Amino acid sequence: MGFFGPFVYESKKKKKYYLHQYTGTGKKSMYYFSKDDKDAIDLPPGWEIVENPKTGLPTLKKREK
């Protein structure tokens, strides 16, 4: 959780999505958005939000250097 709380993204359809992280048995993490705010995290450094223009669903994308 960030300094002011978890990362919240509001889509153009005015729906709120909270960022979550799943780390399985491997070292890689999977990030996903959910409408549930429980255990939400802050936006990790080096990532940006991209919204699907058709569905309005957010996804994470690595920032280009």
DSSP file (Angstrom, degrees, kcal/mol; ACC not computed):
  #  RESIDUE AA STRUCTURE BP1 BP2  ACC     N-H-->O    O-->H-N    N-H-->O    O-->H-N    TCO  KAPPA ALPHA  PHI   PSI    X-CA   Y-CA   Z-CA
    1    1 A M              0   0    0      0, 0.0    40,-0.1     0, 0.0    39,-0.0   0.000 360.0 360.0 360.0 137.3    0.0    0.0    0.0
    2    2 A G  B >   -A    5   0A   0      3,-0.9     3,-0.5     1,-0.1     0, 0.0  -0.037 360.0 -88.6 -76.1-177.7    1.3    3.4   -0.9
    3    3 A F  T 3  S+     0   0    0      1,-0.2    -1,-0.1     2,-0.0    39,-0.0   0.865 129.3  29.7 -61.5 -39.4    1.7    6.5    1.3
    4    4 A F  T 3  S-     0   0    0      1,-0.4    -1,-0.2     0, 0.0    -2,-0.0   0.341 130.1 -80.4-103.5   5.0   -1.8    7.7    0.6
    5    5 A G  B <  S-A    2   0A   0     -3,-0.5    -3,-0.9    35,-0.0    -1,-0.4  -0.735  71.8 -28.7 124.3-174.5   -3.4    4.3    0.1
    6    6 A P  S    S-     0   0    0      0, 0.0     2,-0.4     0, 0.0    36,-0.3  -0.242  72.3 -90.0 -73.1 164.1   -3.6    1.8   -2.8
    7    7 A F        -     0   0    0     34,-2.6    12,-1.5    12,-0.2     2,-0.4  -0.612  44.7-169.3 -76.1 127.9   -3.5    2.8   -6.4
    8    8 A V  E     -B   18   0B   0     -2,-0.4     2,-0.5    10,-0.2    10,-0.2  -0.977   5.4-164.9-121.5 131.1   -6.9    3.4   -7.8
    9    9 A Y  E     -B   17   0B   0      8,-3.0     8,-2.7    -2,-0.4     2,-0.6  -0.966   5.4-157.0-116.4 128.9   -7.7    3.9  -11.5
   10   10 A E  E     -B   16   0B   0     -2,-0.5     6,-0.2     6,-0.2    -2,-0.0  -0.925  17.4-143.9-105.6 120.3  -10.9    5.4  -12.7
   11   11 A S    >   -     0   0    0      4,-2.6     3,-2.1    -2,-0.6    46,-0.1  -0.174  29.7-101.3 -75.8 171.0  -11.8    4.4  -16.3
   12   12 A K  T 3  S+     0   0    0      1,-0.3    -1,-0.1     2,-0.1    44,-0.1   0.686 125.0  62.0 -67.0 -15.8  -13.5    6.6  -18.8
   13   13 A K  T 3  S-     0   0    0     43,-0.2    -1,-0.3     2,-0.1     3,-0.1   0.271 120.2-112.3 -90.0  10.4  -16.6    4.6  -18.0
   14   14 A K  S <  S+     0   0    0     -3,-2.1     2,-0.4     1,-0.2    -2,-0.1   0.778  71.6 138.5  65.2  31.4  -16.3    6.0  -14.4
   15   15 A K        -     0   0    0     41,-0.1    -4,-2.6     2,-0.0     2,-0.4  -0.875  48.2-132.7-104.5 141.0  -15.6    2.5  -12.9
   16   16 A K  E     -B   10   0B   0     -2,-0.4     2,-0.4    -6,-0.2    -6,-0.2  -0.782  21.5-172.8 -97.3 134.7  -12.9    2.3  -10.2
   17   17 A Y  E     -B    9   0B   0     -8,-2.7    -8,-3.0    -2,-0.4     2,-0.4  -0.979  10.5-149.0-126.7 139.6  -10.2   -0.5  -10.4
   18   18 A Y  E     -BC   8  34B   0     16,-3.7    16,-2.2    -2,-0.4     2,-0.3  -0.870  19.9-121.0-110.1 140.2   -7.6   -1.3   -7.7
   19   19 A L  E     - C   0  33B   0    -12,-1.5    22,-2.9    22,-0.4     2,-0.3  -0.630  33.1-179.2 -84.2 134.5   -4.2   -2.7   -8.5
   20   20 A H  E     - C   0  32B   0     12,-3.0    12,-2.0    -2,-0.3     2,-0.4  -0.877  15.7-144.6-129.1 161.0   -3.2   -6.1   -7.1
   21   21 A Q  E     - C   0  31B   0     18,-0.4     2,-0.5    -2,-0.3    10,-0.2  -0.992   7.6-167.7-130.4 136.0   -0.1   -8.3   -7.2
   22   22 A Y  E     - C   0  30B   0      8,-3.0     8,-3.0    -2,-0.4     2,-0.5  -0.990   3.0-175.5-122.5 126.2    0.1  -12.1   -7.3
   23   23 A T  E     - C   0  29B   0     -2,-0.5     6,-0.2     6,-0.2     4,-0.1  -0.963  10.0-175.8-121.1 112.7    3.4  -13.8   -6.7
   24   24 A G        -     0   0    0      4,-0.6    -1,-0.0    -2,-0.5     6,-0.0   0.321  55.3 -58.7 -82.8-144.7    3.3  -17.6   -7.1
   25   25 A T  S    S+     0   0    0      2,-0.0     2,-0.0     0, 0.0    -2,-0.0   0.707 117.3  72.4 -76.9 -20.2    6.1  -20.0   -6.5
   26   26 A G  S    S-     0   0    0      2,-0.2     0, 0.0     1,-0.1     0, 0.0  -0.156  92.9-109.2 -84.6-175.7    8.3  -18.3   -9.1
   27   27 A K  S    S+     0   0    0     -4,-0.1     2,-0.2     2,-0.1    -1,-0.1   0.643  87.5  94.5 -90.3 -16.6   10.1  -15.0   -8.8
   28   28 A K        -     0   0    0      1,-0.0    -4,-0.6    -5,-0.0     2,-0.3  -0.487  65.4-141.6 -80.1 147.7    7.9  -13.1  -11.3
   29   29 A S  E     -C   23   0B   0     -2,-0.2     2,-0.5    -6,-0.2    -6,-0.2  -0.809   2.3-146.9-106.3 148.4    4.9  -11.1  -10.2
   30   30 A M  E     -C   22   0B   0     -8,-3.0    -8,-3.0    -2,-0.3     2,-0.4  -0.970  12.8-157.9-113.7 127.1    1.6  -10.8  -11.9
   31   31 A Y  E     +C   21   0B   0     -2,-0.5     2,-0.3   -10,-0.2   -10,-0.2  -0.847  19.0 164.9-104.7 141.2   -0.2   -7.5  -11.7
   32   32 A Y  E     -C   20   0B   0    -12,-2.0   -12,-3.0    -2,-0.4     2,-0.4  -0.979  30.5-122.0-150.5 160.3   -4.0   -7.3  -12.2
   33   33 A F  E     +C   19   0B   0     -2,-0.3     2,-0.3    25,-0.2   -14,-0.2  -0.833  29.7 173.0-107.2 144.5   -6.9   -4.9  -11.6
   34   34 A S  E     -C   18   0B   0    -16,-2.2   -16,-3.7    -2,-0.4    -2,-0.0  -0.958  41.5-127.0-143.6 159.0   -9.9   -5.7   -9.6
   35   35 A K  S    S+     0   0    0     -2,-0.3     2,-0.4   -18,-0.2   -19,-0.1   0.581  88.8  92.2 -81.7 -10.0  -13.0   -3.8   -8.3
   36   36 A D        -     0   0    0    -18,-0.2    -2,-0.2     1,-0.1   -18,-0.2  -0.724  61.7-161.1 -86.5 129.8  -12.1   -5.1   -4.8
   37   37 A D    >   +     0   0    0     -2,-0.4     3,-1.5     3,-0.1     2,-0.2   0.505  52.3 118.4 -89.9  -3.9   -9.9   -2.8   -2.7
   38   38 A K  T 3  S-     0   0    0      1,-0.3    -2,-0.1   -20,-0.0   -20,-0.0  -0.462  89.5  -2.7 -67.8 129.8   -8.8   -5.5   -0.2
   39   39 A D  T 3  S+     0   0    0     -2,-0.2   -18,-0.4     1,-0.2    -1,-0.3   0.726  91.5 163.0  62.4  26.2   -5.0   -6.0   -0.3
   40   40 A A    <   -     0   0    0     -3,-1.5   -20,-0.2   -20,-0.1     2,-0.2  -0.388  22.3-149.4 -71.9 154.8   -4.5   -3.5   -3.2
   41   41 A I        -     0   0    0    -22,-2.9   -34,-2.6   -34,-0.2   -22,-0.4  -0.682  16.5 -98.4-120.4 172.5   -1.0   -2.1   -3.8
   42   42 A D        -     0   0    0    -36,-0.3    -1,-0.1    -2,-0.2   -24,-0.0  -0.504  54.3 -82.0 -85.8 160.6    0.6    1.1   -5.1
   43   43 A L        -     0   0    0     -2,-0.2    -1,-0.1     1,-0.1     3,-0.1  -0.475  50.2-124.3 -64.5 123.4    1.7    1.4   -8.7
   44   44 A P    >   -     0   0    0      0, 0.0     3,-1.2     0, 0.0    -1,-0.1  -0.386  32.2 -96.1 -69.4 148.7    5.2   -0.1   -9.0
   45   45 A P  T 3  S+     0   0    0      0, 0.0     3,-0.1     0, 0.0     0, 0.0  -0.349 107.6  30.2 -64.5 143.5    8.0    2.1  -10.4
   46   46 A G  T 3  S+     0   0    0      1,-0.3    17,-2.7    -3,-0.1     2,-0.3   0.496  99.4 102.5  88.8   4.3    8.7    1.8  -14.1
   47   47 A W  E <   -D   62   0C   0     -3,-1.2    -1,-0.3    15,-0.2     2,-0.3  -0.854  47.5-167.7-119.2 155.0    5.1    0.8  -15.0
   48   48 A E  E     -D   61   0C   0     13,-2.6    13,-2.3    -2,-0.3     2,-0.4  -0.929  24.3-110.0-136.5 163.0    2.3    2.9  -16.6
   49   49 A I  E     -D   60   0C   0     -2,-0.3     2,-0.4    11,-0.2    11,-0.2  -0.783  26.6-173.9 -97.9 135.0   -1.5    2.4  -17.1
   50   50 A V  E     -D   59   0C   0      9,-2.7     9,-2.2    -2,-0.4     2,-0.5  -0.998  13.4-147.7-125.9 129.5   -3.0    1.7  -20.5
   51   51 A E  E     -D   58   0C   0     -2,-0.4     6,-0.1     7,-0.2    -2,-0.0  -0.832  19.1-121.3-101.0 133.3   -6.7    1.6  -20.9
   52   52 A N     >  -     0   0    0      5,-2.6     4,-2.5    -2,-0.5     5,-0.1  -0.581  20.2-145.5 -68.2 122.4   -8.3   -0.6  -23.6
   53   53 A P  T  4 S+     0   0    0      0, 0.0    -1,-0.2     0, 0.0    -2,-0.0   0.789  93.4  43.2 -65.7 -27.0  -10.3    1.8  -25.8
   54   54 A K  T  4 S+     0   0    0      1,-0.1    -2,-0.0     3,-0.1    -3,-0.0   0.919 128.4  22.9 -83.1 -45.9  -13.1   -0.7  -26.4
   55   55 A T  T  4 S-     0   0    0      2,-0.1    -1,-0.1   -42,-0.0   -42,-0.1   0.705  90.3-132.1 -97.0 -22.3  -13.7   -2.2  -23.0
   56   56 A G     <  +     0   0    0     -4,-2.5   -43,-0.2     1,-0.3   -41,-0.1   0.538  56.4 144.1  80.4   5.9  -12.3    0.5  -20.7
   57   57 A L        -     0   0    0     -5,-0.1    -5,-2.6   -46,-0.1    -1,-0.3  -0.629  45.3-130.8 -82.4 135.4  -10.3   -2.1  -18.7
   58   58 A P  E     -D   51   0C   0      0, 0.0     2,-0.3     0, 0.0   -25,-0.2  -0.535  25.2-179.1 -83.6 150.6   -6.9   -0.9  -17.5
   59   59 A T  E     -D   50   0C   0     -9,-2.2    -9,-2.7    -2,-0.2     2,-0.3  -0.953  26.5-113.3-139.0 160.3   -3.7   -2.9  -17.9
   60   60 A L  E     -D   49   0C   0     -2,-0.3     2,-0.4   -11,-0.2   -11,-0.2  -0.724  29.7-176.2 -94.9 146.6   -0.1   -2.3  -16.9
   61   61 A K  E     -D   48   0C   0    -13,-2.3   -13,-2.6    -2,-0.3     2,-0.1  -0.998  30.7-110.3-141.4 137.4    2.7   -1.7  -19.4
   62   62 A K  E     -D   47   0C   0     -2,-0.4   -15,-0.2   -15,-0.2     2,-0.1  -0.453  40.6-114.1 -64.0 135.6    6.4   -1.2  -18.8
   63   63 A R        -     0   0    0    -17,-2.7     2,-0.3    -2,-0.1    -1,-0.1  -0.459  28.3-116.9 -69.4 142.8    7.5    2.3  -19.5
   64   64 A E              0   0    0     -2,-0.1    -1,-0.1     1,-0.1   -18,-0.0  -0.607 360.0 360.0 -79.6 142.5    9.8    2.8  -22.4
   65   65 A K              0   0    0     -2,-0.3    -1,-0.1     0, 0.0    -2,-0.0   0.464 360.0 360.0 -82.6 360.0   13.2    4.1  -21.5
